[in-house]
Amino acid sequence: MFIGRQDELREMRTALTESGVCVLTGPAGIGKSALAAASAPPGSWVVSLAGSSTDPDELAATLAAGLRARMGDPAVDDIVQHFAERVAGEPEPSLLIVDDIPALTEELVDRLLVRAAGRRLRTVLITSRVPGIPAPVLELGPMADAEAAELLGSDDPDLLALLGGHPMALRLAGLALRKHGPADLADRLTDVPSPITVLLRDRFDGLSESASRVLRFSAFSSPAALPPGVLRLLLGRAGAEAVDELHRELLAVPVDGALQVHSVVRDAARQHLPPVDWTALARRLADAVIDHPWSGPIESFLVNRHADRLSGRPDLPLTIVDRLHRRVISLREPVLTAPHHRELAERHFDDPAVLVEAAEMMRTVGALDEARDHADRAVPLATDPELRSRARLLLAEVLDDLGDTGRADHLWTLLRTGPASPDVELRFLRSRRLRGRYDEARRGLTAFIDQHEIRYSMLDRVQSAQLELARAEIEDGAQPEARRRAARVIAAHATPDRQDHPTVAQAVGVLVDARLIPPLTDPREDRPVWEDIERELGRLRENWAATHGPRHSVTLSLAVAHGEALTALGRPGDTLSRVRDDVRDRFVPEHPARFRAEMVLGFAAARGHRNTDAADHFDGAFHGFRATLGDTHPNTLRAELALGVALKLTGRRGGARHMLHVVRHAPGSVGIGTDLFLQSAFGSGLSVFPSWLWRRLTPQPRE
């Protein structure tokens, strides 16, 4: 039962409502987790980062792994985005509690907030150290006297003064009062450095051997909760009795069926339990972790947390450590598994299969030099033709990533000697695109699609080739074709069993790429293309809204792209205005879809002569494009010109400066004979006229 802290509860709920985030901080045992749990509605999400280092990448990956486990281990690459979509589809805002954060920094706050969920998610971050962050911080201190007395079950002033309002000490002392009177207990706690240590030692003295052994296991392994399956392997039937005993003695709490021992209790157990053979105990726990059968995702996640910690013990046999490493690499989060792949590659430097897996993981996490070294060693060691080809293919791609195109070309020649597999050919053509050889890539991809598109077994590879071709078309200036192609890829996955395919997300990414902004004047020869795209995007958006919900990021991204197509056809905002609030709710201002939506909404406002609204929309679009694409990109200049005109119409400063900037840079960006240059030159020339005259010259809407 939660007692007291009503003022703190109100303050935390206010922060969550106003800011969407609240940081709880304070010393160990002060009640941070209990306060967060007291405010959590049913269905809240709780992830503990216990056992992680202070590295932001590792902490963010641990959060992702914890969310994946709580969501049932779905087979998706980006679990955080998947979580965001689920939260966005809920009728009410959700709460995420991230506990046991070792130290919170400004960077880490940004990494732990699931911004893709927008305002549909509120987050509580729990830590003991906050050096200074731009988020509401609630620091918990001692409980008030009346609340402390209620928690203790006694109003003895001397005992309350000794306990100092510390919730854990109060609970332990309340348990001790069942055997001791208040005066006797106060005498025992007088003149001791830490009353809570004395209270814990009293609890340790009466424990059974099984319960003491559980505390020892928790003392040297990961601070993560101990899974029930591991405890059964360690203690047999006595495991359940030990769990109940530790819970009764307030030394641990059950969490999702596992046993969570508080950090204060673990520290005290290390110091005050009788010494044992810690190496033998570690060996026994390692055996239980390795032998633990694959079970539910949450329990498997906890087992891997303990395997991760145990794999770093130098006193365990190498064969055991090896198996612990292999247990951890079953996780899907690359940042968490990469160190274990690295260790296995060092131990098995002559095993090509281990080296290839390590090379693939190093490439995934961006450690390209390591990936090259592992793949380089694997190629001559691989005797199996399939594994050798896999190693060569990986090495060729890594060398391309590193710019060593000479060595890469030699490997590509070897890989394509004789009948090359479709996978090798597709990856070769991708390498041509990445090198900027667009004509070669487009010819090869077109031939690949023509050759394989009639075979159903090649559907995924053909759609991947279509996306590669769309990317090549974008980079080669053929944007209308790329838009149409990306829309067709999305349509090809319209069946219910394929709508969540990873290719769909990639296709939407291509479709809504910031470089795909339409010409926001007359589309001229592109008009038939835009008419086709508008119809296809409208259909896809309605279909996605029906199957995934109106707030799904794909639905909203398609709505933005549909709004752009309508704008190119002279009907800005017809669709996008209906989902404006959802777009702002889901996408942060830095998201490409957000500032592209602002651009379309700006034109819709301008058509209605709502010039102040238009200026605000164009300002958001301009700053977004400039941060993403630079000062002189055509999209940035289009937004800046629109902003300059809107500022002039509203009488605000800066309009002439923006139009002059566009005049100066449009020739080098889009050319002199373009609408963008001519409109900016015309507007700049008229910028000397007052705003009232601009408004007088602008056609007014009919009543």
C-alpha positions as CSV (number, residue, x, y, z in Angstrom):
1,M,0.0,0.0,0.0
2,F,1.3,3.4,-1.0
3,I,1.3,5.9,1.9
4,G,1.8,9.7,1.8
5,R,3.7,11.8,-0.8
6,Q,0.4,13.4,-2.0
7,D,2.1,16.7,-2.7
8,E,4.8,14.9,-4.8
9,L,2.2,13.0,-6.6
10,R,0.4,16.2,-7.7
11,E,3.7,17.8,-8.7
12,M,4.7,14.8,-10.8
13,R,1.3,14.6,-12.5
14,T,1.4,18.3,-13.3
15,A,4.8,18.0,-14.9
16,L,3.7,15.0,-17.0
17,T,0.6,16.9,-18.2
18,E,2.4,20.1,-19.0
19,S,5.8,18.8,-20.3
20,G,5.2,15.1,-21.0
21,V,8.2,14.1,-18.9
22,C,9.2,14.2,-15.2
23,V,12.6,13.2,-13.7
24,L,12.4,11.6,-10.3
25,T,15.7,11.8,-8.3
26,G,16.9,11.2,-4.8
27,P,19.0,8.9,-2.7
28,A,18.6,5.1,-2.9
29,G,15.5,3.8,-1.0
30,I,13.8,7.1,-0.9
31,G,10.7,5.8,-2.8
32,K,11.2,7.0,-6.4
33,S,10.0,3.8,-8.0
34,A,7.1,3.5,-5.5
35,L,6.0,7.1,-6.3
36,A,6.1,6.4,-10.1
37,A,4.1,3.1,-9.7
38,A,1.5,4.9,-7.6
39,S,0.8,7.3,-10.5
40,A,0.8,4.7,-13.2
41,P,-2.6,3.7,-14.7
42,P,-3.2,0.1,-15.8
43,G,-1.3,-0.8,-18.9
44,S,1.7,1.5,-18.2
45,W,5.1,0.5,-19.5
46,V,7.9,-0.1,-17.1
47,V,11.5,-0.8,-18.2
48,S,14.5,-1.1,-15.8
49,L,18.0,-0.2,-17.0
50,A,19.6,-1.9,-14.0
51,G,23.0,-3.2,-14.8
52,S,23.7,-0.9,-17.7
53,S,26.8,1.3,-17.9
54,T,26.5,5.1,-18.3
55,D,27.1,4.9,-22.1
56,P,24.1,6.6,-23.8
57,D,24.1,4.1,-26.7
58,E,24.0,1.1,-24.3
59,L,21.2,2.7,-22.2
60,A,19.1,3.5,-25.2
61,A,19.6,-0.1,-26.6
62,T,18.7,-1.5,-23.2
63,L,15.5,0.5,-23.2
64,A,14.8,-0.8,-26.7
65,A,15.4,-4.4,-25.6
66,G,13.1,-3.9,-22.6
67,L,10.3,-2.5,-24.7
68,R,10.8,-5.4,-27.2
69,A,10.4,-7.9,-24.4
70,R,7.3,-6.2,-23.0
71,M,5.8,-6.2,-26.5
72,G,6.2,-9.9,-27.0
73,D,9.5,-9.8,-29.1
74,P,7.9,-8.8,-32.4
75,A,10.1,-9.5,-35.5
76,V,10.7,-5.8,-36.3
77,D,14.0,-4.0,-36.7
78,D,13.0,-0.6,-35.2
79,I,11.3,-1.6,-31.9
80,V,11.1,1.9,-30.6
81,Q,9.2,3.1,-33.7
82,H,6.9,0.0,-33.4
83,F,6.3,0.9,-29.8
84,A,5.5,4.5,-30.8
85,E,2.9,3.3,-33.3
86,R,1.2,1.2,-30.7
87,V,1.1,4.1,-28.2
88,A,-0.2,6.5,-30.9
89,G,-3.1,4.2,-31.6
90,E,-4.2,4.1,-28.0
91,P,-7.4,6.1,-27.1
92,E,-5.7,7.7,-24.1
93,P,-2.1,8.8,-23.5
94,S,0.2,6.1,-22.2
95,L,2.9,6.3,-19.5
96,L,6.4,4.9,-19.8
97,I,8.5,4.5,-16.6
98,V,12.3,4.1,-17.2
99,D,13.8,3.1,-13.9
100,D,17.4,2.5,-12.6
101,I,19.1,5.1,-14.9
102,P,22.7,5.3,-13.6
103,A,23.2,9.0,-14.4
104,L,21.0,11.3,-16.4
105,T,22.5,13.9,-18.8
106,E,20.8,16.2,-21.4
107,E,21.9,13.8,-24.2
108,L,20.5,10.8,-22.4
109,V,17.1,12.5,-21.8
110,D,16.8,13.0,-25.5
111,R,17.8,9.4,-26.2
112,L,15.3,7.9,-23.7
113,L,12.3,10.0,-24.7
114,V,10.3,8.2,-27.4
115,R,9.6,11.3,-29.5
116,A,8.1,9.3,-32.3
117,A,5.1,8.7,-30.0
118,G,4.5,12.5,-29.8
119,R,2.3,13.8,-27.1
120,R,0.6,10.4,-26.8
121,L,3.3,9.2,-24.4
122,R,4.3,10.6,-21.0
123,T,7.6,9.5,-19.5
124,V,9.0,9.2,-16.0
125,L,12.8,8.9,-15.8
126,I,14.1,7.6,-12.4
127,T,17.7,8.2,-11.4
128,S,19.9,9.0,-8.4
129,R,22.1,11.6,-10.2
130,V,21.0,14.6,-12.2
131,P,23.8,17.0,-13.0
132,G,21.5,19.5,-14.7
133,I,19.0,18.8,-17.5
134,P,16.3,20.7,-19.3
135,A,13.4,18.8,-17.9
136,P,11.1,19.0,-14.9
137,V,13.0,17.4,-12.0
138,L,11.3,16.3,-8.8
139,E,13.8,15.5,-6.0
140,L,12.4,13.3,-3.3
141,G,13.5,14.0,0.2
142,P,12.5,12.6,3.7
143,M,8.8,12.0,4.4
144,A,6.9,14.4,6.5
145,D,6.5,13.4,10.2
146,A,2.9,12.5,10.0
147,E,3.4,10.4,6.9
148,A,6.5,8.8,8.4
149,A,4.6,7.8,11.6
150,E,1.9,6.2,9.5
151,L,4.4,4.2,7.5
152,L,6.3,3.2,10.6
153,G,3.2,2.3,12.6
154,S,4.4,4.3,15.6
155,D,4.6,7.9,16.6
156,D,7.6,7.5,18.9
157,P,9.5,10.8,18.4
158,D,12.9,9.4,19.2
159,L,12.6,6.5,16.7
160,L,11.2,8.8,14.0
161,A,14.1,11.2,14.5
162,L,16.6,8.3,14.1
163,L,15.0,7.0,10.9
164,G,15.0,10.5,9.3
165,G,11.9,10.0,7.2
166,H,13.6,7.5,5.0
167,P,10.8,5.2,3.6
168,M,12.9,2.0,3.3
169,A,14.2,2.5,6.9
170,L,10.7,3.2,8.1
171,R,9.3,0.0,6.6
172,L,12.1,-2.1,7.9
173,A,11.8,-0.5,11.4
174,G,8.0,-1.2,11.2
175,L,8.8,-4.8,10.6
176,A,11.3,-4.9,13.5
177,L,8.7,-3.4,15.9
178,R,6.9,-6.7,15.8
179,K,9.7,-8.1,18.0
180,H,11.0,-5.0,19.7
181,G,9.4,-2.1,21.5
182,P,10.0,1.4,20.2
183,A,12.3,2.4,23.0
184,D,14.4,-0.8,22.6
185,L,14.7,-0.3,18.8
186,A,15.6,3.3,19.3
187,D,18.4,2.3,21.7
188,R,19.8,-0.2,19.1
189,L,19.8,2.5,16.4
190,T,21.4,5.2,18.5
191,D,25.0,6.2,17.7
192,V,25.2,4.0,14.6
193,P,26.5,5.4,11.2
194,S,23.6,4.0,9.2
195,P,20.3,2.8,10.9
196,I,19.2,1.1,7.7
197,T,22.3,-1.1,7.7
198,V,21.6,-2.3,11.2
199,L,18.0,-3.0,10.3
200,L,19.1,-5.0,7.2
201,R,21.6,-7.0,9.2
202,D,18.8,-8.0,11.6
203,R,16.8,-9.2,8.7
204,F,19.8,-11.2,7.3
205,D,20.4,-13.0,10.6
206,G,17.0,-14.7,10.5
207,L,17.1,-15.8,6.9
208,S,17.0,-19.4,5.7
209,E,20.0,-20.7,3.7
210,S,18.0,-20.6,0.5
211,A,17.0,-17.0,0.9
212,S,20.6,-16.0,1.9
213,R,21.8,-17.8,-1.3
214,V,19.4,-15.8,-3.4
215,L,20.8,-12.6,-1.9
216,R,24.3,-13.7,-2.7
217,F,23.4,-14.5,-6.3
218,S,21.9,-11.0,-6.7
219,A,25.0,-9.4,-5.0
220,F,27.5,-10.4,-7.7
221,S,25.3,-10.8,-10.8
222,S,23.4,-8.1,-12.7
223,P,21.2,-5.8,-10.7
224,A,18.4,-6.9,-13.0
225,A,15.6,-9.0,-11.5
226,L,16.3,-12.7,-11.0
227,P,14.1,-14.7,-13.4
228,P,11.9,-17.4,-11.7
229,G,13.2,-20.1,-14.1
230,V,16.8,-19.4,-13.1
231,L,15.8,-19.6,-9.4
232,R,14.1,-23.0,-10.0
233,L,17.3,-24.3,-11.6
234,L,19.4,-23.0,-8.7
235,L,17.2,-24.0,-5.7
236,G,14.6,-26.4,-6.9
237,R,11.4,-26.3,-4.8
238,A,13.1,-24.2,-2.2
239,G,13.3,-21.3,-4.7
240,A,9.6,-20.4,-4.3
241,E,9.9,-20.5,-0.5
242,A,13.0,-18.3,-0.6
243,V,11.2,-15.7,-2.8
244,D,8.2,-15.6,-0.4
245,E,10.6,-15.2,2.6
246,L,12.5,-12.3,1.0
247,H,9.3,-10.6,0.1
248,R,8.0,-10.9,3.7
249,E,11.2,-9.6,5.1
250,L,11.0,-6.5,2.7
251,L,14.3,-7.5,1.1
252,A,13.0,-8.0,-2.4
253,V,9.8,-7.4,-4.4
254,P,8.2,-9.5,-7.2
255,V,8.3,-7.8,-10.6
256,D,6.6,-9.7,-13.5
257,G,7.1,-13.0,-11.7
258,A,10.9,-12.2,-11.2
259,L,12.5,-11.2,-8.0
260,Q,14.0,-7.7,-7.8
261,V,16.5,-7.1,-4.9
262,H,16.9,-3.4,-4.1
263,S,20.4,-1.9,-4.6
264,V,20.6,-1.0,-0.9
265,V,20.0,-4.7,0.0
266,R,22.5,-6.0,-2.5
267,D,25.2,-3.6,-1.1
268,A,24.5,-4.7,2.4
269,A,24.5,-8.4,1.4
270,R,28.0,-8.1,0.0
271,Q,29.3,-6.7,3.2
272,H,27.4,-8.5,5.9
273,L,26.5,-12.0,4.8
274,P,29.0,-14.7,5.8
275,P,31.8,-15.2,3.2
276,V,31.4,-18.1,0.7
277,D,33.2,-19.4,-2.4
278,W,32.1,-16.7,-4.8
279,T,33.6,-18.4,-7.8
280,A,31.7,-21.6,-7.2
281,L,28.6,-19.6,-6.7
282,A,29.2,-17.7,-10.0
283,R,29.8,-21.0,-11.8
284,R,26.5,-22.3,-10.5
285,L,24.6,-19.2,-11.6
286,A,26.2,-19.3,-15.0
287,D,25.2,-22.9,-15.5
288,A,21.6,-22.0,-14.6
289,V,21.6,-19.0,-17.0
290,I,23.0,-21.1,-19.8
291,D,20.6,-24.1,-19.2
292,H,17.6,-21.8,-18.8
293,P,15.1,-22.8,-21.5
294,W,13.8,-20.2,-23.9
295,S,10.6,-18.9,-22.3
296,G,8.6,-15.7,-22.4
297,P,10.3,-12.6,-23.9
298,I,10.5,-10.7,-20.5
299,E,12.1,-13.6,-18.7
300,S,14.5,-14.2,-21.6
301,F,15.4,-10.5,-21.5
302,L,16.3,-10.8,-17.8
303,V,18.3,-14.0,-18.4
304,N,20.4,-12.2,-21.0
305,R,21.0,-9.3,-18.6
306,H,22.6,-11.8,-16.2
307,A,24.5,-13.6,-19.0
308,D,25.9,-10.2,-20.0
309,R,27.2,-9.5,-16.5
310,L,28.6,-13.0,-15.9
311,S,30.4,-13.1,-19.2
312,G,32.8,-10.5,-17.9
313,R,33.9,-12.6,-14.8
314,P,37.6,-13.6,-15.2
315,D,37.2,-16.6,-12.8
316,L,34.8,-18.6,-15.0
317,P,36.1,-21.2,-17.4
318,L,36.5,-20.0,-21.0
319,T,34.0,-22.6,-22.3
320,I,31.3,-21.2,-19.9
321,V,32.1,-17.6,-20.9
322,D,31.9,-18.6,-24.5
323,R,28.4,-20.0,-24.0
324,L,27.4,-16.9,-22.1
325,H,28.5,-14.7,-25.0
326,R,26.5,-16.8,-27.4
327,R,23.4,-16.5,-25.2
328,V,23.6,-12.7,-25.3
329,I,23.9,-12.4,-29.0
330,S,20.4,-13.8,-29.4
331,L,19.2,-10.3,-28.6
332,R,18.1,-8.2,-31.5
333,E,19.7,-4.9,-30.4
334,P,23.1,-4.6,-32.1
335,V,24.6,-2.2,-29.6
336,L,24.1,-4.8,-26.8
337,T,25.3,-7.7,-28.8
338,A,28.3,-6.1,-30.6
339,P,30.7,-6.4,-27.6
340,H,29.9,-10.1,-27.3
341,H,30.5,-10.7,-31.1
342,R,33.8,-8.9,-30.6
343,E,34.8,-11.2,-27.8
344,L,33.9,-14.3,-29.7
345,A,35.8,-13.1,-32.7
346,E,38.9,-12.7,-30.6
347,R,38.6,-16.1,-29.0
348,H,37.8,-17.9,-32.3
349,F,40.1,-16.0,-34.6
350,D,40.2,-19.1,-36.9
351,D,36.5,-19.8,-37.2
352,P,35.1,-18.2,-40.4
353,A,31.5,-18.4,-39.3
354,V,32.1,-16.5,-36.1
355,L,34.2,-14.0,-38.0
356,V,31.5,-13.3,-40.6
357,E,28.8,-12.9,-37.9
358,A,31.1,-10.5,-36.1
359,A,31.9,-8.6,-39.3
360,E,28.2,-8.2,-40.1
361,M,27.5,-6.9,-36.6
362,M,30.4,-4.5,-36.6
363,R,29.1,-3.1,-39.9
364,T,25.7,-2.7,-38.4
365,V,27.0,-0.6,-35.5
366,G,29.3,1.5,-37.8
367,A,32.6,-0.1,-36.7
368,L,33.7,-0.4,-40.4
369,D,37.5,-1.0,-39.7
370,E,36.7,-3.9,-37.4
371,A,34.1,-5.3,-39.9
372,R,36.8,-5.2,-42.7
373,D,39.4,-6.9,-40.5
374,H,37.0,-9.7,-39.5
375,A,35.7,-10.3,-43.0
376,D,39.3,-10.2,-44.4
377,R,40.3,-13.0,-42.0
378,A,37.2,-15.0,-42.8
379,V,37.6,-15.1,-46.6
380,P,40.7,-17.4,-46.8
381,L,39.5,-19.5,-43.9
382,A,36.1,-20.3,-45.3
383,T,36.1,-23.7,-47.0
384,D,32.3,-23.8,-47.5
385,P,31.5,-22.1,-50.9
386,E,28.3,-20.4,-49.5
387,L,30.1,-19.0,-46.4
388,R,33.1,-17.8,-48.6
389,S,30.7,-16.0,-50.9
390,R,29.0,-14.4,-47.9
391,A,32.3,-13.3,-46.5
392,R,33.4,-11.9,-49.9
393,L,30.1,-10.1,-50.4
394,L,30.3,-8.5,-47.0
395,L,33.9,-7.5,-47.5
396,A,33.1,-5.9,-50.8
397,E,30.4,-3.8,-49.3
398,V,32.5,-2.8,-46.3
399,L,35.4,-1.8,-48.6
400,D,32.9,0.3,-50.6
401,D,31.8,2.0,-47.4
402,L,35.4,2.8,-46.6
403,G,36.1,4.1,-50.1
404,D,38.6,1.3,-51.0
405,T,36.9,0.8,-54.4
406,G,39.9,-0.9,-56.0
407,R,39.8,-3.9,-53.7
408,A,36.0,-3.8,-53.8
409,D,35.9,-4.0,-57.6
410,H,38.2,-7.1,-57.5
411,L,35.8,-8.8,-55.1
412,W,32.7,-7.8,-57.1
413,T,34.3,-9.4,-60.2
414,L,34.9,-12.6,-58.3
415,L,31.4,-12.6,-57.0
416,R,29.8,-12.0,-60.4
417,T,31.9,-14.5,-62.3
418,G,29.5,-17.1,-63.7
419,P,25.8,-16.9,-62.9
420,A,25.5,-14.4,-60.0
421,S,22.8,-15.0,-57.4
422,P,20.0,-12.4,-57.4
423,D,21.0,-11.2,-54.0
424,V,24.6,-10.6,-55.1
425,E,23.4,-8.8,-58.3
426,L,21.0,-6.5,-56.3
427,R,23.7,-5.6,-53.8
428,F,26.2,-4.9,-56.6
429,L,23.7,-2.5,-58.3
430,R,23.2,-0.8,-54.9
431,S,26.9,-0.3,-54.7
432,R,26.9,1.4,-58.1
433,R,24.2,3.8,-56.9
434,L,26.1,4.6,-53.7
435,R,29.2,5.4,-55.9
436,G,27.2,7.9,-57.9
437,R,27.1,5.8,-61.1
438,Y,23.4,6.4,-61.6
439,D,23.2,5.5,-65.3
440,E,24.8,2.1,-64.7
441,A,22.6,1.5,-61.6
442,R,19.4,2.5,-63.4
443,R,20.1,0.3,-66.4
444,G,21.0,-2.7,-64.2
445,L,18.1,-2.3,-61.8
446,T,15.6,-1.9,-64.7
447,A,16.9,-5.1,-66.3
448,F,16.8,-6.9,-62.9
449,I,13.2,-5.9,-62.4
450,D,12.2,-7.0,-65.9
451,Q,13.9,-10.3,-65.5
452,H,12.4,-11.2,-62.1
453,E,9.1,-9.4,-61.6
454,I,6.9,-12.2,-62.8
455,R,8.2,-14.7,-60.2
456,Y,6.3,-14.5,-56.9
457,S,9.3,-16.0,-55.0
458,M,11.3,-12.9,-56.0
459,L,8.7,-10.3,-54.9
460,D,10.7,-9.0,-52.0
461,R,13.9,-8.6,-54.0
462,V,12.0,-7.0,-56.9
463,Q,10.4,-4.4,-54.6
464,S,13.8,-3.8,-53.0
465,A,15.2,-3.2,-56.6
466,Q,12.3,-0.8,-57.2
467,L,13.3,1.2,-54.2
468,E,16.9,1.2,-55.2
469,L,15.8,2.4,-58.6
470,A,13.7,5.2,-57.0
471,R,16.7,6.3,-55.0
472,A,18.8,6.4,-58.1
473,E,16.2,8.4,-59.9
474,I,16.0,10.9,-57.0
475,E,19.8,11.4,-57.0
476,D,19.8,11.7,-60.8
477,G,17.0,14.3,-60.9
478,A,14.1,12.1,-62.1
479,Q,11.9,12.9,-59.1
480,P,8.5,12.4,-60.6
481,E,9.4,8.9,-61.6
482,A,10.8,8.2,-58.2
483,R,7.5,9.4,-56.5
484,R,5.4,7.2,-58.7
485,R,7.7,4.2,-58.2
486,A,7.7,4.5,-54.4
487,A,3.9,4.7,-54.3
488,R,3.7,1.5,-56.4
489,V,6.0,-0.3,-54.0
490,I,3.7,0.7,-51.1
491,A,0.7,-0.5,-53.2
492,A,2.4,-3.8,-53.8
493,H,2.3,-4.5,-50.0
494,A,-1.4,-3.7,-49.7
495,T,-2.4,-7.2,-48.6
496,P,-3.0,-7.5,-44.8
497,D,-0.1,-9.9,-44.3
498,R,2.4,-7.6,-45.9
499,Q,1.4,-4.1,-44.8
500,D,4.0,-4.1,-42.0
501,H,6.8,-5.4,-44.2
502,P,10.1,-3.4,-43.7
503,T,10.1,-2.5,-47.3
504,V,6.9,-0.4,-46.7
505,A,8.7,1.8,-44.2
506,Q,11.6,2.2,-46.7
507,A,9.2,3.1,-49.5
508,V,7.5,5.7,-47.3
509,G,10.9,7.1,-46.5
510,V,11.7,7.5,-50.2
511,L,8.3,8.9,-50.9
512,V,8.5,11.6,-48.2
513,D,12.1,12.4,-48.5
514,A,12.7,16.1,-48.1
515,R,14.1,16.4,-51.6
516,L,10.7,15.3,-53.1
517,I,8.9,18.6,-52.5
518,P,6.9,19.3,-55.6
519,P,7.2,22.5,-57.7
520,L,4.8,24.7,-55.7
521,T,3.9,26.7,-58.8
522,D,2.5,25.3,-62.0
523,P,3.6,21.7,-62.4
524,R,3.4,22.1,-66.2
525,E,4.5,18.9,-67.9
526,D,4.5,17.0,-64.6
527,R,0.7,17.5,-64.2
528,P,-0.3,14.0,-65.5
529,V,2.3,12.5,-63.2
530,W,1.0,14.4,-60.2
531,E,-2.6,13.5,-61.0
532,D,-1.7,9.8,-61.0
533,I,0.3,10.2,-57.8
534,E,-2.5,12.1,-56.1
535,R,-5.0,9.4,-56.8
536,E,-2.6,6.6,-55.6
537,L,-1.6,8.5,-52.5
538,G,-5.2,9.3,-51.6
539,R,-6.1,5.6,-51.9
540,L,-3.1,4.5,-49.9
541,R,-3.7,7.0,-47.2
542,E,-7.3,5.9,-46.7
543,N,-6.3,2.2,-46.7
544,W,-3.6,2.8,-44.1
545,A,-5.9,4.8,-41.9
546,A,-8.4,2.0,-42.0
547,T,-5.9,-0.8,-41.2
548,H,-3.4,1.0,-38.9
549,G,-5.3,4.0,-37.6
550,P,-5.3,7.7,-38.4
551,R,-2.3,8.5,-36.1
552,H,0.0,5.9,-37.5
553,S,3.2,7.5,-38.8
554,V,2.8,5.9,-42.2
555,T,-0.8,7.2,-42.5
556,L,0.4,10.7,-41.6
557,S,3.4,10.6,-43.9
558,L,1.1,9.6,-46.7
559,A,-1.2,12.4,-45.8
560,V,1.7,14.9,-46.0
561,A,2.8,13.5,-49.4
562,H,-0.9,13.6,-50.6
563,G,-1.1,17.2,-49.5
564,E,2.0,18.0,-51.5
565,A,0.5,16.3,-54.6
566,L,-2.7,18.4,-54.1
567,T,-0.6,21.5,-53.8
568,A,1.2,20.7,-57.0
569,L,-2.3,20.5,-58.6
570,G,-3.3,23.9,-57.1
571,R,-5.4,22.5,-54.2
572,P,-3.2,22.9,-51.2
573,G,-4.3,21.6,-47.8
574,D,-7.5,19.8,-48.9
575,T,-6.3,16.6,-47.1
576,L,-3.6,17.8,-44.9
577,S,-5.7,20.3,-43.0
578,R,-7.8,17.5,-41.7
579,V,-4.9,15.8,-40.0
580,R,-2.9,18.9,-39.0
581,D,-3.2,18.3,-35.3
582,D,-2.2,14.7,-35.6
583,V,0.8,15.6,-37.7
584,R,1.9,18.1,-35.0
585,D,1.1,15.6,-32.3
586,R,3.3,12.8,-33.8
587,F,6.2,14.6,-35.5
588,V,8.7,16.8,-33.7
589,P,9.6,20.1,-35.5
590,E,12.9,18.6,-36.8
591,H,11.1,15.7,-38.6
592,P,11.0,16.1,-42.4
593,A,7.3,15.3,-42.6
594,R,6.6,18.0,-40.1
595,F,8.3,20.9,-41.9
596,R,7.0,19.7,-45.2
597,A,3.5,19.7,-43.8
598,E,4.1,23.2,-42.5
599,M,5.0,24.2,-46.1
600,V,1.7,22.8,-47.5
601,L,-0.3,24.3,-44.7
602,G,1.3,27.6,-45.3
603,F,0.1,27.6,-48.9
604,A,-3.3,26.6,-47.8
605,A,-3.4,29.6,-45.4
606,A,-2.1,31.9,-48.0
607,R,-4.9,30.9,-50.4
608,G,-7.3,31.9,-47.7
609,H,-5.5,35.2,-47.1
610,R,-4.7,34.1,-43.5
611,N,-1.3,35.8,-43.9
612,T,-0.2,35.6,-40.2
613,D,-0.9,31.9,-40.1
614,A,0.9,31.4,-43.5
615,A,4.0,33.3,-42.2
616,D,4.1,31.0,-39.1
617,H,3.8,27.9,-41.2
618,F,6.4,29.1,-43.7
619,D,8.8,30.0,-40.9
620,G,8.7,26.5,-39.5
621,A,9.2,25.0,-43.0
622,F,12.1,27.3,-43.8
623,H,14.0,26.6,-40.6
624,G,13.4,22.9,-41.0
625,F,14.6,22.8,-44.6
626,R,17.6,25.0,-43.8
627,A,18.7,22.7,-40.9
628,T,18.3,19.6,-43.0
629,L,19.3,20.6,-46.5
630,G,21.3,23.8,-46.1
631,D,20.7,27.5,-47.0
632,T,20.7,27.2,-50.8
633,H,18.8,23.9,-51.5
634,P,15.8,24.6,-53.8
635,N,13.4,23.4,-51.1
636,T,14.9,25.9,-48.6
637,L,14.8,28.7,-51.1
638,R,11.1,27.9,-52.0
639,A,10.2,28.1,-48.3
640,E,12.2,31.2,-47.8
641,L,10.6,33.0,-50.7
642,A,7.1,32.1,-49.4
643,L,8.2,33.3,-45.9
644,G,9.4,36.6,-47.3
645,V,6.2,37.2,-49.2
646,A,4.1,36.3,-46.1
647,L,6.2,38.6,-43.8
648,K,5.7,41.5,-46.3
649,L,2.0,40.9,-46.4
650,T,1.7,41.0,-42.6
651,G,4.0,44.0,-42.2
652,R,6.6,42.1,-40.2
653,R,10.3,42.7,-40.7
654,G,12.6,40.5,-42.7
655,G,10.6,39.9,-45.9
656,A,12.8,41.9,-48.2
657,R,16.0,40.3,-46.7
658,H,14.6,36.8,-47.4
659,M,13.6,37.6,-50.9
660,L,16.9,39.1,-51.7
661,H,18.7,36.0,-50.4
662,V,16.6,33.8,-52.8
663,V,17.4,36.1,-55.7
664,R,21.1,35.8,-55.0
665,H,21.2,32.0,-54.7
666,A,18.4,30.8,-57.0
667,P,20.5,31.0,-60.2
668,G,23.1,28.6,-58.9
669,S,20.5,26.4,-57.3
670,V,17.7,26.1,-59.9
671,G,18.6,28.4,-62.8
672,I,17.7,31.9,-64.0
673,G,14.7,30.8,-66.2
674,T,12.8,29.2,-63.4
675,D,9.6,30.3,-61.7
676,L,11.5,30.4,-58.4
677,F,14.1,32.9,-59.6
678,L,11.6,35.1,-61.5
679,Q,9.2,35.3,-58.6
680,S,11.9,36.1,-56.1
681,A,13.3,38.8,-58.5
682,F,9.9,40.3,-58.9
683,G,9.1,40.2,-55.2
684,S,12.5,41.7,-54.3
685,G,12.0,44.5,-56.8
686,L,8.6,45.4,-55.2
687,S,9.9,45.0,-51.6
688,V,10.3,48.8,-51.4
689,F,6.5,49.2,-51.4
690,P,4.7,49.3,-48.1
691,S,2.8,46.3,-46.8
692,W,-0.6,48.0,-47.2
693,L,0.0,48.3,-50.9
694,W,1.1,44.6,-51.1
695,R,-2.2,43.7,-49.5
696,R,-4.1,46.0,-51.8
697,L,-2.5,44.4,-54.9
698,T,-3.2,40.9,-53.7
699,P,-6.6,39.5,-54.9
700,Q,-9.0,39.2,-52.0
701,P,-11.2,36.2,-51.4
702,R,-14.9,36.4,-52.3
703,E,-17.5,36.6,-49.7
